[in-house]
Amino acid sequence: MGRSVLIAGHRDCTEAGLYSYFSTAGFRTVSSVREGVSLLDRSEVDAFITAQKPDYILLASVRSGGIGANQQFPAEFIYENLVAQSNVIDAACRAGVRKLLYLAASCVYPKDCQQPMKEDYFQTGRMEPTSVPYSMAKTAGIIMCQAYRRQYGFSAIIGVPATVYGPGGDESPKEAHVLGSMMDKFRVAMQAHDAEITFWGTGAPRREFIYSKDLAEACALLLDVYDQPEMINIGPGRDISIMELAALVKDVYHFTGDICWDTSKPDGALKKLLDSSRLLALGWRPSTALRDGISACAFPAR
């Protein structure tokens, strides 16, 4: 494997996890976030990739979030992701980058997808309505990678991770994914000595989570050994209900108040569990238990 990797994304736990892993694993690692590069500016992207000459590019989202953020910023979610990923994929191909790994999202699978979700189920049904703009942008990225591979022979591969969490998570609670938002609410409630916390929905939906370091290790493996047009799922193969997750986070934080559910708010897809057997067959195994990962986020090492 080469020793130069460029991380293109935004300031979230995915970028933080990838940067930490690759920079400590002996790679020359650069990040669009840390270099202040706007991925929405075609000329900046071209100049950045040309100057850095990376062997590999890891392309994540430039705008993402939970149900609330998807409903509040649908235009930004589709526009910014479409523009940024188009700029990066095309520039990487023209610059002769050895391999690009595009990180899609599990929301590209149909709302009522058979569980666990196999890669072959992509585009076999309608998407979850609460995240269509973002899901469509990520779907377009998958198809663009496959098109550039087919037409230009560009080694663009596609990973579909479960919901990522880890240190350096979502900056804005309003745009955070479910776990980041949940942890922020517990932090605020603890500081304010609140007697209860209210979360959206019924708590019944089930979600699969992957710790950012485990994702980074999977990405390193894929850059090393995988070079196929078919996307490949990246998940630990275990899910948890949102209600169970809230109870787990409550226990980690030692919160003594009550948990309430606002059932007037949407649940989103009822279940999103990935079938990651293809990745497991390559030798990857996640090493971080959910409780341990949540504890590391709640009480980071100093």
C-alpha positions as CSV (number, residue, x, y, z in Angstrom):
1,M,0.0,0.0,0.0
2,G,1.1,3.6,-0.7
3,R,1.7,6.0,2.1
4,S,-0.2,9.1,1.1
5,V,-4.0,9.6,1.8
6,L,-6.2,12.6,1.4
7,I,-9.4,12.8,3.5
8,A,-12.3,14.7,1.9
9,G,-15.3,15.4,4.1
10,H,-16.5,17.7,6.9
11,R,-15.7,18.2,10.6
12,D,-17.3,15.2,12.1
13,C,-16.4,11.9,13.8
14,T,-15.8,10.2,10.5
15,E,-13.1,12.7,9.4
16,A,-11.6,12.7,12.9
17,G,-11.4,8.9,13.1
18,L,-10.0,8.6,9.6
19,Y,-7.4,11.3,10.2
20,S,-6.3,9.9,13.6
21,Y,-6.0,6.4,12.3
22,F,-4.1,7.0,9.0
23,S,-1.8,9.7,10.4
24,T,-0.7,7.4,13.2
25,A,-0.3,4.4,10.9
26,G,2.6,5.8,9.0
27,F,0.7,7.6,6.2
28,R,1.2,11.1,5.0
29,T,-2.3,12.3,5.8
30,V,-4.0,15.5,4.7
31,S,-7.6,16.6,5.2
32,S,-9.7,19.1,3.3
33,V,-11.1,20.2,6.6
34,R,-7.8,20.8,8.3
35,E,-6.4,22.6,5.2
36,G,-9.5,24.8,4.9
37,V,-10.3,23.6,1.4
38,S,-13.9,24.2,0.2
39,L,-15.0,21.0,-1.7
40,L,-17.8,23.1,-3.3
41,D,-15.2,25.1,-5.2
42,R,-14.0,23.2,-8.3
43,S,-10.8,25.2,-8.7
44,E,-9.8,24.7,-5.0
45,V,-10.4,21.0,-5.3
46,D,-8.4,20.7,-8.5
47,A,-5.5,22.7,-7.0
48,F,-5.6,20.7,-3.7
49,I,-5.5,17.3,-5.3
50,T,-2.9,18.3,-7.8
51,A,-0.6,19.8,-5.1
52,Q,-1.0,16.9,-2.7
53,K,-0.6,14.1,-5.2
54,P,-2.2,11.5,-2.9
55,D,-2.1,7.8,-3.6
56,Y,-5.5,7.4,-2.1
57,I,-8.6,9.5,-1.4
58,L,-11.2,8.8,1.3
59,L,-14.4,10.7,0.3
60,A,-17.0,11.1,2.9
61,S,-20.0,13.4,3.2
62,V,-19.7,17.2,3.4
63,R,-23.2,17.6,5.0
64,S,-25.0,15.0,7.0
65,G,-27.2,14.6,10.1
66,G,-30.2,13.0,11.7
67,I,-33.9,13.2,10.9
68,G,-34.3,16.8,12.2
69,A,-31.4,18.1,10.1
70,N,-32.5,16.2,7.0
71,Q,-35.9,17.9,7.3
72,Q,-34.6,21.3,8.0
73,F,-31.8,21.4,5.4
74,P,-32.9,19.2,2.5
75,A,-31.6,21.6,-0.1
76,E,-28.2,21.9,1.5
77,F,-27.9,18.2,2.0
78,I,-28.5,17.4,-1.7
79,Y,-26.7,20.3,-3.2
80,E,-23.5,20.3,-1.1
81,N,-23.0,16.6,-1.3
82,L,-23.7,16.4,-5.0
83,V,-21.3,19.3,-5.8
84,A,-18.5,18.2,-3.5
85,Q,-18.4,14.6,-4.5
86,S,-18.6,15.4,-8.2
87,N,-15.7,17.8,-7.8
88,V,-13.5,15.3,-5.9
89,I,-14.3,12.2,-8.0
90,D,-13.6,13.9,-11.3
91,A,-10.5,15.7,-10.1
92,A,-9.1,12.5,-8.6
93,C,-9.7,10.6,-11.8
94,R,-8.0,13.3,-13.9
95,A,-5.1,13.5,-11.4
96,G,-4.3,9.8,-11.7
97,V,-5.1,9.0,-8.0
98,R,-4.4,5.3,-7.4
99,K,-7.7,4.6,-5.7
100,L,-10.6,6.5,-4.2
101,L,-12.9,5.0,-1.5
102,Y,-16.3,6.7,-1.5
103,L,-18.3,6.3,1.7
104,A,-22.0,6.2,1.0
105,A,-24.7,5.6,3.7
106,S,-27.1,2.9,4.7
107,C,-30.0,5.2,3.8
108,V,-29.4,4.4,0.1
109,Y,-31.2,1.2,0.7
110,P,-35.0,1.0,0.4
111,K,-37.2,2.0,3.4
112,D,-38.7,-1.4,3.6
113,C,-35.6,-3.3,2.7
114,Q,-35.2,-7.0,3.6
115,Q,-33.0,-7.4,6.7
116,P,-30.1,-7.6,7.0
117,M,-29.5,-5.4,3.9
118,K,-27.3,-7.0,1.2
119,E,-25.5,-4.9,-1.3
120,D,-27.7,-6.5,-4.0
121,Y,-30.8,-4.8,-2.5
122,F,-29.5,-1.3,-3.7
123,Q,-32.2,0.4,-5.8
124,T,-34.8,-2.2,-5.3
125,G,-37.4,0.0,-3.7
126,R,-38.4,3.5,-2.5
127,M,-36.2,5.4,0.0
128,E,-37.2,6.5,3.5
129,P,-39.0,9.8,2.9
130,T,-37.4,11.7,5.7
131,S,-33.9,11.5,4.1
132,V,-34.5,11.4,0.3
133,P,-32.4,14.5,-0.6
134,Y,-29.4,13.1,1.2
135,S,-30.0,9.6,0.1
136,M,-30.3,10.6,-3.5
137,A,-27.0,12.5,-3.3
138,K,-25.2,9.5,-1.8
139,T,-26.8,7.2,-4.5
140,A,-25.5,9.6,-7.2
141,G,-22.1,9.2,-5.7
142,I,-22.2,5.5,-5.9
143,I,-23.3,5.6,-9.6
144,M,-20.7,8.2,-10.4
145,C,-17.9,6.0,-9.0
146,Q,-19.2,3.1,-11.0
147,A,-19.5,5.2,-14.2
148,Y,-15.9,6.6,-13.9
149,R,-14.6,3.1,-13.3
150,R,-16.5,1.7,-16.4
151,Q,-15.6,4.6,-18.7
152,Y,-12.1,5.7,-17.6
153,G,-10.9,2.6,-15.7
154,F,-10.6,4.7,-12.5
155,S,-10.2,2.6,-9.4
156,A,-13.2,4.0,-7.4
157,I,-14.6,1.7,-4.8
158,I,-17.7,2.2,-2.6
159,G,-18.2,1.4,1.1
160,V,-21.6,1.7,2.8
161,P,-21.0,2.2,6.6
162,A,-23.5,1.8,9.4
163,T,-24.1,5.0,11.4
164,V,-20.7,6.3,12.5
165,Y,-20.0,7.6,15.9
166,G,-16.8,8.4,17.8
167,P,-14.7,11.3,19.3
168,G,-14.8,14.5,17.4
169,G,-18.5,14.0,16.6
170,D,-21.1,16.4,15.2
171,E,-20.4,20.0,16.1
172,S,-24.0,21.2,16.0
173,P,-26.6,19.3,18.1
174,K,-29.2,20.4,15.6
175,E,-27.5,18.5,12.8
176,A,-26.2,15.6,14.8
177,H,-27.0,11.9,14.0
178,V,-29.1,10.1,16.5
179,L,-26.3,9.0,18.9
180,G,-24.5,12.3,18.8
181,S,-27.7,14.2,19.5
182,M,-28.7,11.8,22.2
183,M,-25.3,12.2,24.0
184,D,-25.5,16.0,23.7
185,K,-29.0,16.0,25.3
186,F,-27.7,13.9,28.2
187,R,-24.7,16.2,28.7
188,V,-27.0,19.3,28.7
189,A,-29.5,17.7,31.0
190,M,-26.8,16.7,33.5
191,Q,-25.4,20.2,33.6
192,A,-28.9,21.7,34.1
193,H,-30.0,19.1,36.6
194,D,-33.1,18.3,34.5
195,A,-35.5,15.7,35.7
196,E,-36.3,14.3,32.3
197,I,-35.1,14.2,28.6
198,T,-37.4,13.9,25.6
199,F,-36.4,12.2,22.4
200,W,-38.1,12.0,19.0
201,G,-40.4,9.2,17.9
202,T,-41.4,6.0,19.7
203,G,-37.9,4.6,20.4
204,A,-38.9,1.4,18.4
205,P,-36.6,1.8,15.3
206,R,-33.4,-0.2,15.4
207,R,-30.0,1.1,14.2
208,E,-26.6,-0.3,13.7
209,F,-23.6,1.8,14.8
210,I,-19.9,1.6,13.9
211,Y,-17.1,3.2,16.0
212,S,-15.0,5.6,13.9
213,K,-11.7,3.7,14.6
214,D,-13.3,0.4,13.4
215,L,-14.5,2.2,10.2
216,A,-11.0,3.5,9.6
217,E,-9.5,0.0,9.9
218,A,-12.1,-1.3,7.4
219,C,-11.2,1.5,5.0
220,A,-7.5,0.7,5.3
221,L,-8.3,-2.9,4.4
222,L,-10.4,-2.0,1.5
223,L,-7.8,0.4,0.1
224,D,-5.3,-2.5,0.3
225,V,-7.3,-5.5,-1.0
226,Y,-10.6,-4.4,-2.6
227,D,-11.0,-3.2,-6.2
228,Q,-14.4,-4.1,-7.5
229,P,-17.3,-1.9,-8.8
230,E,-19.8,-3.4,-6.4
231,M,-20.3,-1.5,-3.2
232,I,-19.4,-3.3,0.1
233,N,-21.2,-2.9,3.5
234,I,-19.2,-1.9,6.6
235,G,-21.0,-2.7,9.8
236,P,-20.6,-4.9,13.0
237,G,-23.7,-6.9,12.2
238,R,-25.5,-5.9,15.5
239,D,-28.3,-3.4,15.9
240,I,-30.1,-1.9,18.9
241,S,-33.4,-0.1,19.3
242,I,-33.4,3.6,19.9
243,M,-35.1,3.0,23.3
244,E,-32.4,0.5,24.3
245,L,-29.7,3.0,23.1
246,A,-31.2,5.8,25.2
247,A,-31.1,3.5,28.3
248,L,-27.5,2.5,27.5
249,V,-26.4,6.2,27.2
250,K,-28.4,7.1,30.4
251,D,-26.5,4.4,32.2
252,V,-23.1,5.5,30.9
253,Y,-23.8,9.1,32.0
254,H,-25.4,8.0,35.3
255,F,-28.4,10.1,34.6
256,T,-31.1,9.7,37.2
257,G,-34.0,11.4,35.5
258,D,-36.7,10.0,33.2
259,I,-36.7,9.4,29.4
260,C,-39.7,10.6,27.5
261,W,-40.7,10.0,23.9
262,D,-42.4,12.6,21.6
263,T,-44.4,10.3,19.4
264,S,-45.6,13.2,17.2
265,K,-42.2,13.2,15.7
266,P,-41.1,10.8,12.9
267,D,-39.3,7.5,13.6
268,G,-37.6,7.2,10.2
269,A,-36.9,3.8,8.8
270,L,-37.8,1.0,11.3
271,K,-34.7,-1.0,10.8
272,K,-31.4,-0.6,9.0
273,L,-29.0,-3.6,9.6
274,L,-26.3,-4.2,7.1
275,D,-25.2,-7.6,5.9
276,S,-21.4,-7.1,6.0
277,S,-20.5,-10.7,5.2
278,R,-18.4,-9.6,2.1
279,L,-16.2,-7.4,4.3
280,L,-16.0,-10.0,7.0
281,A,-14.8,-12.6,4.4
282,L,-11.8,-10.2,3.7
283,G,-10.7,-10.5,7.3
284,W,-12.1,-7.4,9.0
285,R,-13.6,-7.5,12.5
286,P,-14.8,-4.6,14.6
287,S,-13.1,-4.4,18.0
288,T,-15.1,-1.7,19.8
289,A,-18.2,-2.7,21.9
290,L,-21.0,-0.1,21.7
291,R,-20.8,0.7,25.5
292,D,-17.0,1.2,25.3
293,G,-17.3,3.5,22.3
294,I,-20.0,5.6,23.9
295,S,-17.9,5.9,27.1
296,A,-14.9,7.0,25.0
297,C,-17.1,9.8,23.5
298,A,-18.6,10.7,26.8
299,F,-15.4,10.8,28.7
300,P,-12.5,11.2,26.2
301,A,-9.0,10.5,27.4
302,R,-7.1,13.7,28.2
